[in-house]
Amino acid sequence: MKTVNFIGIIILSCLISCEKNSVQVKNNPIQLDYIELFNDSIPPCLVGINEIVIRNQSDYDSLRRKHAPQGEYENFKGDGKQKSFKLSYQPLDSDSDGKIGPNDLVIYVKNKPIIININNEKIEVSSNPFRIKNDSILIFADEHPYTVKYKIHYTEIFKVNSENGEITFISPPLSGSDIWICGVKKLYDTYDNRVCTLDDFDLTDKIIVGNTVGGNGCFMGFDIELLFDTMSRDLQYKVIIKIEYTDYGCPEIYISNTKWILVENIKEVNSISFIYDTLWVD
């Protein structure tokens, strides 16, 4: 057995998937062929692909929201009077809390920064963009090591309409300031020159599966093996992660690989399992 000096590979959702999908294939499963999809054959308007399964239009409609792209930035000019600013489009709930909040928007205030008084000290609120953690805006020190100096609840600076995402500042941004806002996610009709629909896809007795796997500089991509248990109707999507064998460690970079496949002649799939294995490559 080889002794490997390897910095742990990062695999998207692998730890969770391997743990929850450790069931062994039973009842003499059959190996299935699949068609790898590219370019316009890939379902449109989806980003952040990870263990995605599309069996019908309903699946796609749900995934369009969960994996929606970022919305466009819109620019507003501060005049020292206007407090409220609203995007021309509806931002989506990106953190699954059932409402539009500060984590569903990206907000910059440039040129004329927002100043707040903390303990009789005037503090410039970092807004490149606002960094919010646990509902607090993080204010960083001006000098090395630039650690967090203050935390203030975001509602001391602005509030967000939970339905439409409109932002209302407690004090109006100064005249001459630029306010840039975008939604973390937006439901597009057209994105990347493609219409956001499955109208051109025939999913009769077919399913589409998309998955992304990644790791450090020793990650060399992944292969796919499909097994189908005809008794339990379980489709097992096996990921074979290829890792370069080395005695010298791996570059501290992140590399990822996304693949989409079409599986045909599947009439009844009760469940789909994602299983991960590793192949060391010399």
N, C-alpha and C positions, 0 to 999 in steps of 0.2 A: 504493500500500500504506500502511496506517495505521501510524503510529508509536505504540506502546502503552507507556505508563508503568504497568507491572503487576507487582505483587509475586507471585512464583511461586505458582501454585495447587498445593495439596496434593491429590493424587489417590491414593486407597487402592490400592496395588499397581500403579499405572499404569505406573511406570517399568519394573518387572519385566515386566508383561504386554505393554507395547508392544514391548519388546525381543525377547521370546521368541515373540511372535505377529505378527511383521511380514510373514508369508507373504501374498502377494496371492491373491485369489480367482481361481480358474481355471475353465475348462470351463463358461462361461456360467451362473453361479449364478442361482438363482431367489430372489426376495424372498418371505419368509414373513410371514404374519400371526401375531399372538400375542394372548393375553388377559392383561390386567394383573390381578393378584390383590390383594385387600384383605381386611383383618380376618380372619374365620374361614376364608377361602379360602387363607390363607398356611400353609405347614407349621408346626406348633406347636413351641414349646420350643427355638428356635434363636436365638442372639444373635451379634453380631459378624459379620454377613453380609458376605461378600466373594467374588464369583465362585463361588457355590455352584450345583452342578448335581445334581438329584435325578432319577434314572431309575427307581429301584426301591427296595424296602424296605431292601436292603443299603446303598445309598447313604445313606439316611436314618439308619439305625442308626449308621453311622460318623460322620455329621455331628452326631448328637445328643451324642456325646462331645466332638468337636472344638469345637463351638459351644455347649456347655452353659452355662446361666446360672450365676451365683454362688450358692453355697449360703447357707442362713440362718445368722446369727450365733447362737451359743449361749454362755450366760454361766455361768461357774464361779466359785465363791467361794474365795479363798485362805484357808487356816487356819494357815499356817506349818508344816504337816506334809506335806500332799499334794503330790507332785511331778508326777504323771502326769494328763493330761486328754485325753479322747477324744471326738470328735464322735459324735452318735447316728447319723449317716449317713456313707457312704463318700465322701470327697473324691476327685476325679478328678485324674489326671496332667495338669496344664495346660501344662507346658513341654516335653512330648514326650521326656522323658529316661527313660521307662520305670519310674519309681518315684514315690512320694509324698515330697516334700521340702519345705523351708521356703518355696520359691516357690509351692507349691501351696496354701498356707494364708495367711490373714490373722490376725495375732495382736496383740491389745492386752493390756497389763497396766496397769490404772488404779488410782488412789487411793494405793496403796502401791507405788512404783516399785521396779524391780530395781536393786540397787547392786552394782557390781563393783570390785575393787581393781586398778588399773593403775599400776604403778610407785609403789606406796605412796600412790596418790591414789584416793580413793573417787569413782567416776564413776557418775552415773545413766544407765542404758541407755535410750535413746529407744525408746518403745514405743507410738507413736501413729499407726499401728502400728509394729512392728519394720520398719525399712527395710533390706532385705538386697540387696547387690550383690556378685556373684562370691563367694557364700557368707559374706560379711562383713556384720555388722550395722554400720550407719553411726551414729555418735554425733555429734550436731551441737553446735556452740558455742552458748552461751546468749545471746550478744550479736551484734549486726549485724556482718558480713553472714550470720551463722548458717551458716558453712561447716562441712564435715566436720572434726571435731577428732580423732576416733579411729575406727579400724576394728578390730573384733574378730571372730574366726570365730564363727559362730552356735553351734557346738557348745560354746563356753565358757558359754553361757547355757542352751541346751536342745538336745535331740536329737529327731528325728522318726522314728517307725516307718515304714519305706519301704513297707509294705503297707497299713496301715490309717490312717496319719496321726496316730497317738497322739503327743502331745507330752509329753516328760519333761524337766522343768527340772533343772538341775544342783543348784541350791538351791531348796527349795520357796518359792513366792511367799508374801509376808508375810501374816499374818492381817489381814483387812480389805481385801485387794486384790481387784479384779474382773478376771477373765481372760475376755476375749471372743475367740472363735475362729470362723472360718468357712472353708469350702473355696472356693477361687477358682472352681472349677467343681463342679457337682453334677448327677448324672443323675436328673432328676425323672420321676415318673410323671404328675404333673399340674402345670402351670405357667401362671400368668396366666389361671386359670379354664379351661384347655384340657387335654384328655388328650393326653399325648405319644405319639401314634401316627399312622400314615398310613392307618388302617383306613377312613377316610371318603374317601380319595383313590383315584381310578382312574387309574393311570399306564400303562394299556395304550396303546401307540403314542403316548405323551405324555411330555414332560419338563417339569420345573419349574426355573427359573433365578432365583436371587436375587443381587443385586449392590448394593453401596454405593459411591457416589462422593462426594467432598467437596472443599472448598477454602475459601479465605478469603472476605471479604465481597463479592467480585465474583462468586462462584459462584452461578449461577441454576438449578441442577438439570441434568438430562440427559435426552436422548431416546435411544430404542433403535431400531436397524435390524437386522433378521435376514436373513442371506443363507445359502442352502443349496446346496452344490456336490453335485449329484446323482451325479457320477462318483466323487469322493473321499469322499463322505458326510461332509463337514466342515461343521459349522454354525458360522457366524461371527456372534458377538454384538457388534455395533458400538455403542459408547457415544459419543454426540455430546454433549460437555460444553459447556454454555452459560455463557459468561462475559460479564459486563457490561463494555462498553468505557468506559474513563474516562481522563482526563488527570490525575487527582488521586490515583492510587494506590487501594489497596483496604483496607478496615478489617481490622485484625488480629484477626479472629475466625474461628472454624471452623464451617462449615456443612456438613451432609451430607444426602444423599438416598438412601433405600433403595427399590428396586423389585423386585417379584416378578412373573414372567410365566409363563404356561403356553403351551407350544408343542404343538399337536396334529398328528396324522397324520404322526408321525415314526417310521418302523419301524426304521430302521437308521442310527444316528449313530455314525460311527467316532471322531470327535473334535469338540471344541468349542473354538473360539478366541475370546478376548476382545480386541477391538481398540478403541483409544481415539483420538478425534479431537476437535477444538476448534472451536466456533462462537462468534464474537464478536458480541454483541448490543448494538445502540445503545440 
